[in-house]
Amino acid sequence: MKFYFTLAITLILTIQSYAQGNAVISGRVIELSTKNPIPYANILITNDSDATVTGSITGENGRFSIKGLTEGDYKVKISFIGYKEKEIPVLVGSLNNAFDLGKIELKESSENLSEVVITAKKDIVSSSLDKKSFNIENNISQAGGSAMDAMRNLPGVTVDTEGKILLRGSDKVTVLIDGKQSSLTGFGNQKGLDNIPASNIERIEIINNPSAKYDSRGLAGIVNIIYKKENKNGFNGNVGLNFGVGELNIRKANLPNIMDKYAFTPKINPSFNLNYHSKNVNLFLQTDGIVRKRVNSNEFITRIYSNGNPNIRSQFLENRTQELYNIKAGVDWFIDDTNKLTLYSLFQDEYHIDRGDVPYDFILDGSRKRLWSWAEDENTRFINYVANFAHNFKQAGHTLDVGLLYTKGGEDELFPFTDTSDTGNSTDETHLLVDEIVTGLNVDYVKPLRSGRIELGSKVEIRKIPISYKINPGTNSVLDPNLGEWSEYNQDVYALYANLIHEGEKLDIEGGFRVEQTTINYDIDPANIYYSKNDAYNYFKFFPNVRLTLKADKNNKISAFYNRRIDRPGEFELRPFPKYDDPEILKTGNPYLRPQFTQTFELAYKTKWREGSVYLAGFYRSIEDIFERIFTNDDTTSGTIINSIPQNLGKGSNLGFEITLEQTVTNNWDINGSFNWYTNKINAFSGTSIYPSPQPFYFDESKSNTWNFKLNNNVTLPYKIDFQLSTVYYAPNIIPQGKVKERYSVDFGLKKNVLKDKGEIKLSATDLLNTFGIKKSIIGDGFNLTSTNYYETQVITLGVKYKF
């Protein structure tokens, strides 16, 4: 540990002594009344004859730095829409080549801008090519949907067969809300993304190559969901309502004698936001909700057995009725010009009832083997408390942030089900109670250097997940009585990081490392006969990162990246209790699962021209101790039950490239599109599945090649109506033990501002051609499985919003 800190200090001193060269003018642009930074403000430098010399824009933190100036008199002009322009004279001499203008305060303009609306277009890809940012307000075709829906047509993002988001072919993604971990994303997986309405999301950031400043988990990268937050003075806010309807037709008739599939499913999404700004405080309240019905799943499955068992045709039909509410409330207290305290809480209450029927019919004569029916009654509640103190030193960009996080999520699931079969009937019930409690403390320090900055920080995260699992077996019960009644997962992570950034005229260099000490303990009820011992281990790991950015000129940049990351199994992947929604395909966790580690190499290039840009990236990931779900036959049931259990599979790799295009075609038409190709490889692997009996497995090397294509057309129609047409195509994809066939979707949206731009009307429709269903096939030891899932993908939504 001492070595790493010595190395960091040495690097700092080296960079400080090295950073000599042409004159540099820097500063930080903030709003006069709120002291908030103003990103993307225009910085223009002119000489004594008012001829433009150079220019730039401010970054996310309001900071700018302009290099390459020679001796002379200059004027620095700072401007931004809605604010009065400011001009600062600067004399550059020969004795000092660094000029920090400090904080530059812009005052709101009193001019009436309601008659002229100017929309500044922000590049999707950041200047260092390490982050992509998407304004959700412009994603009209997904208006009224969830965060999951909003991400469906973003470059580099796909949605897999289980509703998880993938970045460049991997679902090992870390999801943050406002830069913080949140229980809203759901017990280590992503199911909570479908419960976050897009109506209150400002933008979504995708970070494929995070620096050491970020947590080390998530081999594919980070998705950061940024909530909307107003900065206007006084009282302001908005109220909105989206109404939608889905499942507009029947794509395939049900198997006989089961419940009806939902049709014409209604959806209501109200929202209300209120904000108050003054010189000393900023108070904010954001609320939204969803009340809806939908078809969660409508999967038709064929099982062909090679072990002598009769072949089966089945249907997995699940109807959902759901209510959920989100509230975010807090305050920014501007203590003085240099200190700010932010306190807020984020709360979600979600309740749903799922009704499911799973019939099993013999293919040979069409007779019924069994009918499995259930009614899942589940309530989840999540709450985050966040406190953040920010101190700005005298030097612009010199900051200290201290954050405290407490988040708690709870899941209460009652799962009664009935099995009707020719061997006897039974009525059983499971009751699952899960809590997730996370406490975190982070300290982040940033010190600007003459040509760059250093970032130092630490973080402590304590996570606890206790589970209670009760069963109520009936006659002829299928429930396993040998699993015990509880488990508890405990994880402590202690981290330190250092990150150094040097910004040169032609070359930017970023290097850093993060060290983490992790302790994990998984206690299991001794009554569990399959996992008879508790699992406890700890490790100390080193996670380096490197970025080199070559700036050929202002329009052409090349970046090379390297980082090492970890993926710890989520609680659901560890949970030793089965889910009985399909009794012949049981999903169970694996308490003995281990983390996987990834090394990523990437080379990226971006070129810009007046009306557009192209971004290209090639990447390679080397992965150790991959964990994925595998399917095995349960030999205690004559091979008729298939178990799906995550296992560590050894080594693998991920190789691919990404292309993103932005182009303004005419004054009224612009497009953005992306093409992603990647190959996933898993080396030959073998092992033994413990549950429900020791079952050896072996699979040859598997390799998949797939690609996807996305195109968004944005057109301004007459009468200032915005129109968006989005196309998404997923090519066939190889998954462990199987294949997913191609699928595609065409979505559209319309938006019209009314009432002098205070009002807004949106109309959107997803999957116009009803072609986004999922078709897959799986080959296991002694069985073949093929399925088509006609889950709900087609939704029409009408939305209105009024700003005040």
Secondary structure, DSSP 8 states (H G I E B T S, - for coil): -HHHHHHHHHHHHHHHHH---SEEEEEEEEETTT--B-TT-EEEEEETT--EEEEEE--TTSEEEEEEE-SEEEEEEEE-TTB--EEEEEEE-SS--EEEEEEEEE-B--S--TT--------SB-TTSS-EEEEGGG-GGGTTSBHHHHHTTSTTEEE-TTS-EEETTB--EEEEETTB--GGG-TTSSGGGGGSBGGGEEEEEEESS--TTS-SB-TTEEEEEEE-----SEEEEEEEEEEEEE--S-SS---SSS-----SEEEEEEEEEEEEE-SSEEEEEEEEEEEEEEEEEEEEEEEEESSS---EEEEEEEEEEEEEEEEEEEEEEE-SSSEEEEEEEEEEEEEEEEEEEEEEEETTT--EEEEEEEEEEEEEEEEEEEEEEEEE-SSTT-EEEEEEEEEEEEEEEEEEEEEEETT--EEEEEEEEEEEEEEEEEEEEEEEETTEEEEEEEEEEEEEEEEEEEEE--TT----TTS-SEEEEEEEEEEEEEEEEEE-SSEEEEEEEEEEEEEEEEEE-TT-SSS-S-EEEEEEEEEEEEEEEEEEETTEEEEEEEEEEEE---HHHH--S-BTTSTTEEE---TT---EEEEEEEEEEEEEETTEEEEEEEEEEEEES-EEEEEEE-GGGTT--EEEEEEE---EEEEEEEEEEEEEEETTEEEEEEEEEEEEEE--EEEEE-SSS-EEEEE--EEEEEEEEEEEEEEEEGGGEEEEEEEEEE--EEETTEEE--EEEEEEEEEEEETTTTEEEEEEES-TTS---EEEEEEETTEEEEEEE-----EEEEEEEEE-
